[in-house]
Amino acid sequence: MAAVAELTYFTGPMDCGKSTLALQVAYTESHAGREGRLFTMLDRSGQPAITSRIGLEEPALQVAPDFDFWGYVVAELTSGHRIDFLVCDEAQFYTRTQIDQLARIVDELQLDVFCFGILTDFRTELFPASRRLVELCDRMELLQVRPRCWCGEPATHNARTVGGVMVTEGSQVVVGDTDASAEVAYQVLCRRHHRRRLTRQVAAVTLNPDPLPFGEG
């Protein structure tokens, strides 16, 4: 009996290796003789590619808000092209409609769909696409590689900084990376320090202040 196709959602905070795993899944499936397609949206590189922070990279199809997954896959199959699976990175940025399309592809075309993304934004609110994936996926996997907060505790929350200052208001989607020197940057924190807005930079100043210059002059 043939295996039933699944919609799988791999998730975790930033820096936990989602894109690395996406590329590993694509490699493993392709090595087994299966044909797939790679998709991404708003990758950190700014290019139509899936890139990881450890240096791995593969070209991918760029997903725009009006991209029709169902229409694309059906057109490819009716044109004689083979597709066995889809790898969808940065899935938190997709639309709810696109997640519905991916679920339909699994159910009606029996293609495996592997989605990778972040559950919650810098405000600790669910991304709409992530919420829909949780509602529809056959299986959700929390990545086992857990990044750590600056304090050493497991990091569970994504923080956005603008000019080095943590913010909790603004557009849900603003592309940035973990490079602290960037104007808009992200870092992962434990819940306690996210609630306190205590980023690595703030902690360095408030918890380890420079000695006062008594006796100088």
Secondary structure, 3 states (H helix, E strand, C coil): CCCCCCEEEEECCCCCCHHHHHHHHHHHHHHCCCCEEEEECCCCCCCCEEECCCCCEEECEECCCCCCHHHHHHHHHHCCCCCCEEEECCHHHCCHHHHHHHHHHHHHHCCEEEEEECCECCCCCECHHHHHHHHHCCEEEECCCCCECCCCCECCEEEEEECCEEECCCCCCCCCECCCCCCEEEEEECHHHHHCCCCHHHHHHHCCCCCCCCCCC
